[in-house]
Amino acid sequence: MFVADMHCDTISRILYSQEAEEKKKQNLRKNTFHIDLEKMKQGDYLIQNFAMYINLQKAKNPFEECMKMIDVFYCEMETNSDQIAPAKSYQDIIKNHADGKISGLLTIEEGGVCQGNLAFLRDFYRIGVRMMTLTWNFDNEIGSPNIYWTETGEEILYGQPNLKRGLTPFGIELIREMEQLGMIVDVSHLSDAGFYDVAMYAKKPFVASHSNARAVCRHTRNLTDDMIRKLAECGGVMGINFEPKFLNVSMPDEKIHATIQQVVEQIKYIAFIAGTGCIGLGSDFDGIADHDELLNASFLPKLEDALWKAGFGQEEIEGIFYKNIMRIYKEILK
Ligand SMILES: [Zn+2]
């Protein structure tokens, strides 16, 4: 079964490994991470979204950091052009596949790199960015996230959602410009208030590239039933995230385990709430703790088997694995 995965942090991992000492350097062809070309081939990947993940508090200059990461993305695409090629449109994905290549879609996970300036958004579009996660876990010029931190910088698990601070006036302008350009709006990490602002102002489908259902696992990175229904009504898709703490609630300090069955339970629940048409994959590979059973990209066929066993049909599984998000690529990417 083809795979279209809406989110991974592999490029940032590669960049940081290349900035480290020689023997730790890694690349996309074959590495010790969750995603490399060999594992993607085993997993039957059609397309992988590669997020330029930026931590606003750690990056000295977030814009420069993003530009460095985009260079790593293109260097990897060029070095491995026998197996993978960048895609900027639906037609590119189809052409790459016909040429026997996986597609790589360039995305940004931190709209703060636009620095409140639509000119930079347009520049990012021009260099191939086709999806942007409006916020990561910090406030930016666009809006506010759903995560809280202690004074010492620890994430507060299972806190209250942020219902007050949504999109800023610039954030509203930005999503209009993104839609105009043909860039997909991604609400993963965004506050609940921001989600509802996007649902109100967006004229096209948007995605939650790597978020699960909150009713199944009460982490605020996951979406409520109402948000899932709104997303589905807008024609959007949510990518199922394999991060153990978004699948399974545990006690503090306890090691969280994650099974394929928990991923299936998420999918079953979302299908029950809003149908399978809004479900996609958003593994978050290389940005998450190890899943105990979906160890890396080569393990995706095991999820397909589990969905068959859970009673899903061919069309539903194809939708979840790649067709639902391909519909959005076709509608939005230019
Ligand atoms: Zn993320």
Residues whose N, C-alpha, C, O or C-beta is under 5 A from the ligand:
A	BS01	ZN	none
